[in-house]
Amino acid sequence: MTALNHTAVSHTVFQLLGIPGLEDQHMWISIPFFISYVIALLGNSLLICIILTKRNLHEPMYLFLCMLAGADVVLSTCTVPQALAIFWFRAGEISLDRCITQFFIIHCTFMSESGILLVMAFDRYIAICYPLRYTTILTQALIGKIGVTVFLRSFCTLFPIIFLLKRLTFCQNNTIPHTFCEHIGLAKYALVLDVVLIFVSYVLILHAVFHIPSQDARHKALNTCGSHICVIILFYGPGIFTILTQRLGRHIPPHTHILLANVCMLAPPMLNPIIYGIKTKQIRVQVVHLLFTKQKSLWFKN
């Protein structure tokens, strides 16, 4: 009777363990986590600020990039501070409601980022295949509707799962061998369709580009896609590799899976603003202008 009563208990508080097997290295592991988070926060915030304040950057490509930067801030803020709290203070205790909320925000943002990358591929397709109609097709009103649709797709996909999770009982174990609440299986559903559609978009783009007679024009057209392709590889690459290791890597240590899952959350938010800052001339010019203007004003004040 006592055993039956014990198994009927549903846990409402859980313990995140961080990276099991590497507990003695948590302090050292926290250093790249902290540096990555600071770079992601500053880089994406700067990108958002520049795009929103400079009217010449109120073009479809940059507005979609602004959405991507906002999603990167949310994704990194939802995961990294929790991991740092575990590494620094061993503060891994998390309530069921908070765990489900984190689960929802992570996967909703992850799916939204995937949707934004798909829309950015569509943007490049329109820009290269229909350049004269680019601004008339992708109006600011349509861009706003696309942004809302991307979010609603993620929300409507995840809300039923959250509803079911709230109705479950968790009676076996209250320890989670991870730095945050997530389920890698859900990532597959966000990846498959979007990856296929992005691939189709770039097949059409390449078909159009290689029919351009001028070599300089072909090079310029491909160069406009360079940043987006880098970001796509950075976003989907670690995710696909993580899914493959989960499926096939039975002899891979558990801490490797957890580190790979954290790379998926850390790398894109940190590197996306750097990639676009380096490869996109308009953004690079605005960043240099902003930094050097501030330095000059400080110099004159002194």
N, C-alpha and C positions, 0 to 999 in steps of 0.2 A: 504493500500500500504506500509505503514511504517512497519507494522507487517510482511508482506511478505519479505521485504528486510532484516529484522532482523533475520528471521529464515533461510535465505539463507546464512548467514555468517558461515563459517567453522573455528572453533578455531584452532590456530596453537601453542598456549601456554596453558599449563594445570597447575593446582595447586595440588600437592600431599599433603594430609592433615595429613599424619602420621597415628595415631591410634585415630580416632574420638571417643569421649566419655572419653578418658584418656589423654586429652591435658595437664591437670595440673600435670600428672605423667610422662610426656615425659622425663624430666631430669633424673628421677630415672630409667625409663625403658632403657635409653641409657647406663647405667652402664653394665648390662649383655651383651648388644649388643657389646659394645666396648671390653670387656674382651673376649667374644667368638671370635670376629674377630681377635684379637691379637694372641690368642691361635691357631686359624685355620691357620693364615698366617705363624706363626713361625713353628708350627708342620708340616704342609704340605711342607713348603720350606725345612725344615731339612730332611724330608723323601725323597724328590726329590733329594737333594744334596747327601745324603748317597747312594741311589740306583744308581745314575749315576756315582759316583766316585769310588765305590767299585766293582771291576770286579766279585767277588764271588757272588754278588747279581744280576748279569745280567742273571737271569733266568726268564722264562715266568711269574711266579706268581708275582715276584717283579717288572717286567716291566709293567705289567697290573696295579699293585698298584701305580706305578709312574704316569701312565695316570690318575688314579682316584684322586691322590693328586693334579695333575695339574688342573683337572676339579673342584676340591673343592676350589682351590685358585681363579679361575675365578668366580665361583658361588658366593662366599662370597664377593669378591671385587666388583662385579657388583651390589650388593644389600645393604650391610651394610653401606658403606660410605654415600650413599644417605639417608638412614634412620637416621644416626647420624647427617647429615646436617639439617634434618627437626627437630630432637629433640633439637639440640643445638642452631641453628641459625634461625630456622623457614624458612629455604631456600628450600621450596617445589616446587618452580617454575621450570617447565621442558618443553622444546619445544616438539612439535609433533615428529620431527625426532629423537630426543634423547630418547623419550619415546618408540618409535617403535624399536630403536636400543637396548635399555635395554630389552624390551620384547623379542626380537630375541635372544640376548645373554643368557638370563636366561633360556629360554625354550630349546634352542639348547644345552646348557651345561647340563641341567636337563636330557634331552633325552640321551645325550652322557654318562652321569654317569650311567643311567639305562642300556645302552648297554654295558658299561664296566663291570658292575656287572654280566650281563648275560655271557659275555666272561670269566669272572673269575670263574663262575660256570662250564663252559665248561672245563676250565683249570683244576679244581679240579677233574672233571669226568675223564679226560685223565690221570691225575697223579695217580688216585686210580685204575681205571679199566685197564689201559695200561701203567704201570710204566716203563717197559723196552723200550717202544717206545715213551716215553714222550718228550724227547729232539729232537728226529727225526721228530716228528709230529709238535710240536710247535717250529719251528726255528725262529730266530730273523727276518728273511725276512717275514715270515708269520705273526708274531706279528705286524710288521710295517704295513702290508696290512690290518690287522684286525683293528688297530687303525684308519687308514684312512677311512675304511668302516664305522666304528661307527660314525665318525664325518660327513661323507657324508650322512649317513642315516638321521641324525638330520637336517643337512642343507637342504637337498632336501625335507624333510617333512615340514619345516617351511617357506622356501623361497616363495612358492605360497601364503601362508597366509600373509606374509609381503607385497607382491606385491598387494594383495587385500586391505590390510589396508591403503596403500598409496593412493588408489583411492577413499577411503571413505571420506565423509564429516562429521565433528563432530560439530553439530550446537546446540545441546540441552544443554549441560553442560560442563564446563571446569574444574570441580573439580573431583579429584580421591581420594576416601576415603581409602587410602592405603599408604604404605611406599615406594612402587615401582610399576612399570607397569607390570602387569601379568594377566593371565587368567587361573584360576584353571581348567577349562574344558579341556584345552589342555593336562594337566598332565595325564588325564585318558587314553589317547591314548598311551602315553609313558609307562604307567604302565601295562596295561592289558596283552599284548603279551609277554613282557619280564618276568613278574611274572609267567605266565603259563610255559614258557620255562625253567626258573630257577627251578620251582617246579618239572618239568619232569626230569631235570638234577639230582636233589637231590634224587628223587625216584630211579633213576638208580644207583646213588652213594651208597645209603643205601642198595639196593639190592646186590650190589657187596661187600660192607663191611661186611654184615652179613653172607656172604658165605665164608669169610676168616676163616680158622680153628683156628688160634691163637688169643687168647683174647687180648694179648699185641699188636699184629698187628692191630686188629680192633680198639683198643683204639687210637693207633697212627694215623691211617687213619682218624678217626673222629676228632681227635684233630687238624689235618691240615685244616679242614673245619671250625673250631670254629670261627676264626676271620671273615671269609667271611660271615658266617651266622649272626653274630652280626651286621656287616655292612649292610647286606640286610635288617634286621629288622629295623635298625635305619633309613635307607633311605626310604623304602616303608611304614613302619608303620605310621609315621606322615602324609605322603602323602595320604594314604588310609583313615586315620581318618579324615583328612581335607575334603576330597571329600564326605565322609559320612555325616559330619556335614553340608556341603553345601546343600546336598540333603535332609536330614532328619531333621536337627536341625533348624526348622523355628523360634523357640522361643529363640534361642541362640543369645546373643547380637552381633552386628556387629564387635565390637572390639575383641571378642573372635576368630572369623574367621580370622581376620588380624593377631593376635598374633600366631595362629596355622600356618598360611602361612609363617610367619617369622621363626618359629621353624623348618619348613621343609628346610629353607635356611641356618639356623644357626647351627643346631645340627650335621648333618653329617660332614660338613667340620671341625668342632671343635673336634669331638670325634673319627673320623676315624683314624687319626695318633696316638691317644692315645691307641685305641684298638689294632692296629697292633703293636705299640711299646711295649705293655705289653704282648701280646699273641704270638708274633713271636720272637723266640730266636735270630735269626740272626740279626734282626733289633735292638733288645734290646741291644745286645752285641756291635754293632757298635755305637749306641747312647752313651752308657756308656763310650766306648773307646774314642769317640770324646770329650765328656765333660770333662772327667778326664785328658786326654792328654793336653787339653787347660789349665786346672787348674794347672797342674804340671809345664807347661812351664811358666805360669805367676808367680808361686811361686819361680821358679829358677831365673827369671828375677829380682824379688824383693829382 
